[in-house]
Amino acid sequence: MKASPRRSPGVNTTLSVPLAGRSTEARLDFDRLYRASRDDVYAYVVTLLRDRAAAEDVTALAFERALRRSRTYRSGRGTERAWLFGIARNAALDELRRRRRTTELVSEPLDADASTPSEDAERSIDRATVRAALRRLAPREREVIALKFHAGLSNGELARVLGVSESNAGTLLCRAMKQLRKACHETA
């Protein structure tokens, strides 16, 4: 008769070792990302959709998708913000496809700095000029400007979100800014 195999004394140690193939990368801090990005994501989505109510829904959908996919985030592929804005962009484009219409800037994000009434009036005029100029841009140009300035993405992050090379992203941004300046001068 065969003797039963002895139990290994190191079983507890073996169970505490991470499973092979699991990423040792730090987990995404979703709460922190949400608090830091919610207003910027909303402003970006409003820029694309031109509809505040729809932007609220799409922003919520983008954060829901991000939460469900938080385990897929890899820091080696870009920053958390770039990853999140890529998800928000896809959610907004899905909504636009559903509606089959183009986008336009509806409102500006709120300023954090307090200012005097005369400065507020001047900023109001400047914003109105920029809004009117943005309406004259092509949708792709508006999107590039919104990603760069609402999201604060670097050109590398912008490239990953748009699915183009980094040099192409820089070129797209440069062209969009030239068109915006030209439209601002024509509007003023």
C-alpha positions as CSV (number, residue, x, y, z in Angstrom):
1,M,0.0,0.0,0.0
2,K,1.2,3.4,-0.9
3,A,1.7,6.0,1.7
4,S,-0.4,9.2,1.3
5,P,1.6,12.2,0.2
6,R,2.6,14.6,3.0
7,R,1.2,18.0,3.1
8,S,3.7,20.8,2.3
9,P,4.5,22.9,5.3
10,G,4.8,26.0,3.0
11,V,1.2,26.0,1.7
12,N,0.3,29.3,3.4
13,T,3.3,31.0,1.8
14,T,2.4,29.6,-1.6
15,L,-1.2,30.9,-1.4
16,S,0.0,34.5,-0.6
17,V,2.2,34.7,-3.8
18,P,0.5,36.6,-6.6
19,L,-0.7,34.5,-9.5
20,A,1.5,34.4,-12.5
21,G,0.4,36.8,-15.3
22,R,-1.2,39.3,-13.0
23,S,0.0,42.9,-13.3
24,T,1.9,44.3,-10.4
25,E,1.1,47.8,-11.6
26,A,-0.6,50.1,-9.2
27,R,-4.4,50.1,-9.5
28,L,-6.2,53.1,-10.9
29,D,-7.5,55.4,-8.2
30,F,-10.9,56.0,-9.8
31,D,-12.3,58.2,-7.0
32,R,-9.4,60.6,-7.3
33,L,-9.5,60.6,-11.1
34,Y,-13.3,61.3,-11.1
35,R,-12.9,64.2,-8.7
36,A,-10.0,65.7,-10.6
37,S,-11.5,65.3,-14.1
38,R,-15.3,65.4,-13.9
39,D,-15.6,69.1,-14.8
40,D,-13.1,68.9,-17.6
41,V,-14.7,65.8,-19.1
42,Y,-18.1,67.5,-18.9
43,A,-16.7,70.7,-20.6
44,Y,-15.1,68.6,-23.3
45,V,-18.3,66.6,-24.0
46,V,-20.4,69.8,-24.0
47,T,-18.0,71.2,-26.6
48,L,-18.6,68.2,-28.8
49,L,-22.4,67.7,-28.3
50,R,-23.6,71.3,-27.9
51,D,-26.3,70.0,-25.6
52,R,-25.9,70.3,-21.8
53,A,-28.4,67.6,-20.9
54,A,-26.9,65.1,-23.4
55,A,-23.4,66.1,-22.1
56,E,-24.4,65.2,-18.6
57,D,-25.7,61.8,-19.8
58,V,-22.6,61.1,-21.9
59,T,-20.3,62.2,-19.1
60,A,-22.0,59.8,-16.7
61,L,-21.8,57.1,-19.4
62,A,-18.0,57.8,-19.9
63,F,-17.3,57.5,-16.2
64,E,-19.4,54.3,-16.0
65,R,-17.4,52.8,-18.8
66,A,-14.2,53.9,-17.2
67,L,-15.1,52.4,-13.9
68,R,-16.1,49.1,-15.6
69,R,-12.8,49.1,-17.5
70,S,-10.6,50.4,-14.7
71,R,-8.7,47.2,-14.6
72,T,-7.6,47.6,-18.2
73,Y,-5.8,50.9,-17.5
74,R,-2.0,50.6,-18.0
75,S,0.2,53.5,-17.1
76,G,2.7,52.5,-19.7
77,R,0.3,53.4,-22.4
78,G,-0.5,57.0,-21.2
79,T,-1.8,59.0,-18.3
80,E,-5.1,58.3,-16.5
81,R,-6.5,61.6,-18.0
82,A,-5.7,60.6,-21.6
83,W,-7.2,57.2,-21.0
84,L,-10.3,58.8,-19.5
85,F,-10.7,61.4,-22.3
86,G,-10.3,58.6,-24.9
87,I,-13.3,56.9,-23.3
88,A,-15.2,60.2,-23.1
89,R,-14.4,60.9,-26.7
90,N,-15.7,57.5,-27.8
91,A,-18.9,58.0,-25.8
92,A,-19.5,61.4,-27.3
93,L,-18.8,60.2,-30.8
94,D,-21.3,57.3,-30.2
95,E,-23.9,59.9,-29.2
96,L,-23.1,62.0,-32.3
97,R,-23.4,59.0,-34.5
98,R,-26.7,58.2,-33.0
99,R,-27.9,61.7,-33.7
100,R,-26.1,62.1,-37.0
101,R,-25.3,65.8,-36.5
102,T,-22.3,68.0,-36.1
103,T,-21.1,69.8,-33.0
104,E,-20.5,73.3,-31.8
105,L,-19.3,74.9,-28.6
106,V,-22.2,75.9,-26.3
107,S,-20.5,77.2,-23.2
108,E,-17.1,77.7,-21.6
109,P,-15.9,76.0,-18.4
110,L,-16.2,78.1,-15.3
111,D,-13.3,80.3,-14.4
112,A,-11.7,79.5,-11.0
113,D,-10.3,83.0,-10.6
114,A,-12.5,85.8,-9.4
115,S,-12.2,89.2,-11.2
116,T,-13.6,92.7,-11.4
117,P,-16.7,93.5,-13.3
118,S,-14.8,95.3,-16.1
119,E,-12.5,92.2,-16.4
120,D,-15.6,90.0,-16.5
121,A,-17.2,92.1,-19.2
122,E,-13.9,92.0,-21.3
123,R,-13.7,88.2,-20.8
124,S,-17.4,87.9,-21.8
125,I,-16.6,89.7,-25.1
126,D,-13.5,87.5,-25.6
127,R,-15.5,84.3,-25.0
128,A,-18.3,85.4,-27.3
129,T,-15.6,86.1,-30.0
130,V,-14.0,82.7,-29.4
131,R,-17.4,80.9,-29.4
132,A,-18.3,82.5,-32.7
133,A,-14.9,81.6,-34.1
134,L,-15.2,78.0,-32.9
135,R,-18.5,77.7,-34.7
136,R,-16.8,78.5,-37.9
137,L,-14.2,75.8,-37.5
138,A,-14.5,72.2,-38.9
139,P,-15.7,69.6,-36.3
140,R,-12.3,68.0,-36.3
141,E,-10.5,71.3,-35.5
142,R,-13.0,72.0,-32.7
143,E,-12.4,68.6,-31.3
144,V,-8.6,68.9,-31.3
145,I,-8.8,72.3,-29.6
146,A,-11.2,71.0,-27.0
147,L,-9.0,68.0,-26.2
148,K,-5.9,70.2,-25.9
149,F,-7.4,72.9,-23.8
150,H,-10.4,71.4,-21.9
151,A,-8.6,68.1,-21.2
152,G,-5.1,69.6,-20.9
153,L,-3.6,66.7,-22.9
154,S,-0.1,66.7,-24.2
155,N,0.5,66.1,-27.9
156,G,1.4,62.5,-27.2
157,E,-1.8,62.0,-25.3
158,L,-3.7,63.8,-27.9
159,A,-2.3,61.5,-30.5
160,R,-3.3,58.4,-28.6
161,V,-6.9,59.7,-28.2
162,L,-7.2,60.7,-31.9
163,G,-5.4,57.6,-33.2
164,V,-2.7,59.5,-35.1
165,S,1.0,60.0,-34.7
166,E,2.4,62.5,-32.2
167,S,3.8,64.7,-35.0
168,N,0.4,64.6,-36.8
169,A,-1.4,65.6,-33.6
170,G,0.9,68.6,-33.3
171,T,0.3,69.5,-36.9
172,L,-3.5,69.2,-36.4
173,L,-3.4,71.4,-33.3
174,C,-1.2,74.0,-35.1
175,R,-3.6,74.2,-38.0
176,A,-6.6,74.3,-35.8
177,M,-5.1,77.2,-33.8
178,K,-4.3,79.1,-37.0
179,Q,-7.8,78.7,-38.2
180,L,-9.2,79.7,-34.8
181,R,-7.0,82.9,-34.7
182,K,-8.1,83.7,-38.3
183,A,-11.7,83.2,-37.4
184,C,-11.4,85.3,-34.2
185,H,-9.9,88.2,-36.2
186,E,-12.7,88.0,-38.8
187,T,-15.3,87.8,-36.0
188,A,-14.0,90.8,-34.0
